[in-house]
Amino acid sequence: MYMILDINSHKFKVKVVSSKLDVTKGMMKQRFDDSFNGMLFLMGSGHHSFWMKDCLIPLDIIFIDNNEITKIHNNCQPCYTDRCENYTGYGNLVLEVEGGTCDMLEISEGDFIKFDW
């Protein structure tokens, strides 16, 4: 499933994932293309941890709770071993976009996200 979301008037077409398998795989061995430029993970509320195992490009990892950005990890680098850094935060959603996007578009913790469900 795909949807459009808006952060500070910047639109993203995101691939929405919620199954345990899809959340585990995330952006492993994938690139963004014309069909989507972000991946939105539907999570239960709480603390979550993501890693960059077998990702092809650097990512910004954005934790969201009640439509507010609670934590941003900027430009997280791919990892090709089993000892990858973990990126943690609190929320019920996690958004991954291309690394450097948040800095380039001045997206910050405390910003709100609008969803076009």
Backbone as CSV, one residue per row, in Angstrom:
resi,resn,N_x,N_y,N_z,CA_x,CA_y,CA_z,C_x,C_y,C_z
1,MET,0.841,-1.175,0.000,0.000,0.000,0.000,0.892,1.247,0.000
2,TYR,0.463,2.247,-0.722,1.187,3.513,-0.788,0.269,4.634,-0.310
3,MET,0.871,5.689,0.194,0.110,6.866,0.602,0.997,8.099,0.508
4,ILE,0.391,9.257,0.567,1.111,10.527,0.548,1.115,11.098,1.959
5,LEU,2.262,11.592,2.391,2.310,12.323,3.652,3.022,13.643,3.431
6,ASP,2.775,14.569,4.336,3.264,15.932,4.206,4.006,16.316,5.481
7,ILE,5.230,16.794,5.325,6.005,17.338,6.433,6.445,18.731,6.009
8,ASN,5.965,19.759,6.695,6.336,21.149,6.390,6.121,21.485,4.914
9,SER,5.018,21.036,4.368,4.641,21.264,2.963,5.501,20.497,1.964
10,HIS,6.292,19.550,2.424,7.055,18.659,1.544,6.301,17.332,1.469
11,LYS,5.975,16.908,0.261,5.195,15.694,0.042,6.113,14.493,-0.179
12,PHE,5.715,13.379,0.418,6.427,12.116,0.248,5.419,11.046,-0.134
13,LYS,5.738,10.256,-1.150,4.937,9.079,-1.472,5.633,7.909,-0.796
14,VAL,4.942,7.325,0.176,5.581,6.300,1.002,4.929,4.938,0.802
15,LYS,5.767,3.936,0.907,5.321,2.554,0.921,5.020,2.240,2.381
16,VAL,3.815,1.762,2.674,3.394,1.482,4.042,3.577,-0.004,4.317
17,VAL,4.299,-0.314,5.397,4.524,-1.711,5.773,4.109,-1.923,7.225
18,SER,3.548,-3.103,7.485,3.117,-3.388,8.853,3.354,-4.833,9.278
19,SER,3.504,-5.753,8.317,3.715,-7.148,8.713,5.099,-7.296,9.339
20,LYS,5.231,-8.251,10.221,6.513,-8.481,10.900,7.637,-8.701,9.885
21,LEU,7.384,-9.472,8.833,8.402,-9.738,7.814,8.793,-8.460,7.081
22,ASP,7.807,-7.659,6.665,8.110,-6.422,5.935,8.838,-5.415,6.814
23,VAL,8.462,-5.335,8.084,9.150,-4.428,9.010,10.588,-4.884,9.200
24,THR,10.800,-6.174,9.335,12.152,-6.715,9.513,13.016,-6.450,8.287
25,LYS,12.474,-6.626,7.095,13.226,-6.402,5.859,13.447,-4.921,5.591
26,GLY,12.453,-4.093,5.827,12.582,-2.655,5.617,13.165,-2.331,4.255
27,MET,14.218,-1.515,4.245,14.864,-1.084,3.000,16.057,-1.965,2.617
28,MET,16.174,-3.150,3.224,17.265,-4.054,2.850,17.216,-4.330,1.351
29,LYS,18.354,-4.128,0.689,18.532,-4.445,-0.728,17.518,-3.744,-1.627
30,GLN,17.039,-2.560,-1.208,16.085,-1.784,-2.006,16.587,-0.366,-2.181
31,ARG,16.110,0.259,-3.226,16.349,1.681,-3.469,14.984,2.345,-3.650
32,PHE,14.923,3.623,-3.336,13.730,4.383,-3.674,13.737,4.583,-5.182
33,ASP,12.554,4.717,-5.760,12.441,4.950,-7.192,11.242,5.861,-7.443
34,ASP,10.772,5.909,-8.669,9.653,6.790,-9.004,8.356,6.388,-8.305
35,SER,8.252,5.139,-7.848,7.006,4.696,-7.231,6.893,5.097,-5.754
36,PHE,8.037,5.335,-5.080,7.983,5.780,-3.682,9.313,6.400,-3.281
37,ASN,9.257,7.362,-2.346,10.486,7.996,-1.853,10.562,7.973,-0.327
38,GLY,9.834,7.047,0.263,9.899,6.834,1.700,9.240,5.518,2.058
39,MET,9.578,5.009,3.242,8.942,3.797,3.740,8.421,4.103,5.137
40,LEU,7.115,3.854,5.349,6.465,4.130,6.620,6.136,2.809,7.299
41,PHE,6.646,2.645,8.507,6.436,1.439,9.294,5.337,1.699,10.319
42,LEU,4.271,0.900,10.283,3.200,0.995,11.271,3.595,0.113,12.449
43,MET,3.875,0.736,13.564,4.384,0.037,14.744,3.400,0.251,15.896
44,GLY,3.476,-0.582,16.915,2.756,-0.286,18.150,3.497,0.807,18.894
45,SER,2.798,1.541,19.735,3.458,2.596,20.515,4.541,2.005,21.392
46,GLY,5.643,2.717,21.508,6.731,2.284,22.368,8.081,2.635,21.786
47,HIS,9.109,2.091,22.415,10.481,2.287,21.950,10.785,1.233,20.889
48,HIS,11.444,1.677,19.820,11.786,0.780,18.713,13.244,0.986,18.332
49,SER,13.802,-0.044,17.722,15.201,-0.009,17.311,15.302,-0.470,15.867
50,PHE,16.005,0.298,15.055,16.225,-0.031,13.652,17.725,-0.111,13.392
51,TRP,18.090,-0.854,12.359,19.487,-0.927,11.939,19.535,-0.811,10.430
52,MET,20.731,-0.727,9.887,20.925,-0.487,8.453,21.486,-1.719,7.741
53,LYS,21.234,-2.894,8.278,21.746,-4.141,7.719,21.338,-4.287,6.247
54,ASP,22.345,-4.447,5.384,22.168,-4.707,3.954,21.363,-3.635,3.215
55,CYS,21.323,-2.423,3.746,20.695,-1.318,3.015,21.660,-0.854,1.920
56,LEU,21.116,-0.341,0.845,21.937,0.073,-0.292,22.327,1.543,-0.235
57,ILE,21.549,2.344,0.493,21.802,3.787,0.554,21.692,4.264,2.003
58,PRO,22.313,5.390,2.343,22.113,5.980,3.669,20.657,6.436,3.819
59,LEU,20.145,6.388,5.046,18.765,6.763,5.317,18.674,7.714,6.503
60,ASP,17.664,8.567,6.487,17.235,9.279,7.680,16.123,8.425,8.294
61,ILE,16.231,8.144,9.586,15.235,7.341,10.289,14.488,8.281,11.238
62,ILE,13.181,8.388,11.030,12.347,9.363,11.722,11.309,8.621,12.574
63,PHE,11.341,8.835,13.878,10.372,8.239,14.796,9.243,9.239,15.022
64,ILE,8.002,8.743,14.992,6.817,9.597,15.041,5.855,9.047,16.089
65,ASP,5.314,9.940,16.913,4.293,9.553,17.884,3.168,10.575,17.820
66,ASN,1.940,10.094,17.583,0.781,10.986,17.465,1.037,12.118,16.475
67,ASN,1.594,11.754,15.329,1.864,12.668,14.197,2.974,13.680,14.461
68,GLU,3.684,13.570,15.580,4.791,14.477,15.887,6.109,13.725,15.798
69,ILE,7.091,14.334,15.161,8.416,13.722,15.066,9.083,13.804,16.437
70,THR,9.429,12.635,16.976,10.033,12.576,18.312,11.545,12.399,18.265
71,LYS,12.059,11.813,17.177,13.500,11.561,17.067,13.858,11.411,15.597
72,ILE,14.997,12.001,15.213,15.532,11.826,13.857,16.981,11.366,13.972
73,HIS,17.288,10.296,13.281,18.678,9.862,13.106,19.032,10.203,11.664
74,ASN,19.967,11.127,11.494,20.301,11.648,10.170,21.392,10.841,9.478
75,ASN,21.167,10.590,8.182,22.192,10.031,7.299,22.833,8.754,7.849
76,CYS,21.993,7.826,8.301,22.476,6.545,8.839,23.098,5.727,7.705
77,GLN,24.290,5.239,7.930,25.052,4.565,6.878,24.734,3.068,6.812
78,PRO,24.734,2.497,5.603,24.521,1.058,5.451,25.550,0.247,6.229
79,CYS,25.152,-0.953,6.589,26.015,-1.867,7.343,25.936,-3.241,6.684
80,TYR,27.084,-3.897,6.572,27.114,-5.188,5.877,27.640,-6.316,6.746
81,THR,27.570,-6.146,8.068,27.934,-7.203,9.010,26.750,-7.424,9.944
82,ASP,26.883,-8.338,10.874,25.822,-8.561,11.858,25.990,-7.671,13.083
83,ARG,26.998,-6.833,13.099,27.244,-5.928,14.229,26.983,-4.482,13.806
84,CYS,25.742,-4.228,13.435,25.354,-2.903,12.961,24.911,-2.031,14.132
85,GLU,25.107,-0.735,13.962,24.624,0.221,14.953,23.101,0.183,14.990
86,ASN,22.532,0.370,16.187,21.083,0.445,16.351,20.671,1.899,16.522
87,TYR,19.556,2.255,15.895,19.010,3.602,15.966,17.657,3.502,16.660
88,THR,17.533,4.109,17.831,16.348,3.931,18.649,15.549,5.218,18.782
89,GLY,14.278,5.044,19.100,13.405,6.177,19.332,12.051,5.694,19.801
90,TYR,11.188,6.640,20.113,9.860,6.338,20.629,8.800,6.788,19.626
91,GLY,7.784,5.956,19.459,6.664,6.343,18.615,5.826,5.165,18.195
92,ASN,4.792,5.460,17.417,3.953,4.407,16.862,4.158,4.261,15.352
93,LEU,4.990,5.141,14.789,5.337,5.091,13.367,6.823,5.382,13.212
94,VAL,7.409,4.809,12.175,8.793,5.128,11.815,8.813,5.357,10.309
95,LEU,9.467,6.441,9.906,9.583,6.796,8.494,11.050,6.764,8.104
96,GLU,11.347,6.102,6.991,12.697,6.131,6.431,12.647,6.864,5.097
97,VAL,13.556,7.821,4.949,13.712,8.567,3.693,15.194,8.583,3.357
98,GLU,15.511,9.011,2.154,16.907,9.045,1.732,17.741,9.896,2.689
99,GLY,18.939,9.405,3.004,19.835,10.109,3.921,20.092,11.532,3.486
100,GLY,20.031,12.465,4.429,20.265,13.874,4.150,19.001,14.667,3.860
101,THR,17.876,13.978,3.672,16.616,14.644,3.344,16.182,15.599,4.450
102,CYS,16.260,15.164,5.704,15.795,16.009,6.814,16.620,17.287,6.916
103,ASP,17.924,17.180,6.771,18.761,18.381,6.803,18.446,19.294,5.619
104,MET,18.331,18.720,4.432,18.096,19.501,3.224,16.752,20.235,3.286
105,LEU,15.712,19.576,3.828,14.373,20.162,3.862,14.049,20.808,5.218
106,GLU,15.044,20.869,6.100,14.890,21.455,7.435,13.742,20.819,8.217
107,ILE,13.675,19.495,8.177,12.714,18.728,8.965,13.359,18.447,10.312
108,SER,12.634,18.746,11.398,13.214,18.673,12.737,12.301,17.925,13.702
109,GLU,12.887,17.486,14.804,12.100,16.920,15.897,11.113,17.990,16.352
110,GLY,9.886,17.565,16.620,8.828,18.489,17.004,7.935,18.892,15.844
111,ASP,8.377,18.660,14.596,7.532,18.938,13.433,6.392,17.920,13.392
112,PHE,5.287,18.318,12.760,4.132,17.436,12.649,3.978,16.923,11.223
113,ILE,3.396,15.742,11.114,3.174,15.072,9.833,1.688,15.012,9.566
114,LYS,1.295,15.324,8.338,-0.099,15.197,7.909,-0.172,13.993,6.977
115,PHE,-1.177,13.161,7.180,-1.338,11.944,6.402,-2.547,12.033,5.502
116,ASP,-2.406,11.548,4.276,-3.511,11.413,3.340,-3.831,9.927,3.245
117,TRP,-4.573,9.419,4.231,-4.896,7.982,4.281,-5.862,7.663,3.168
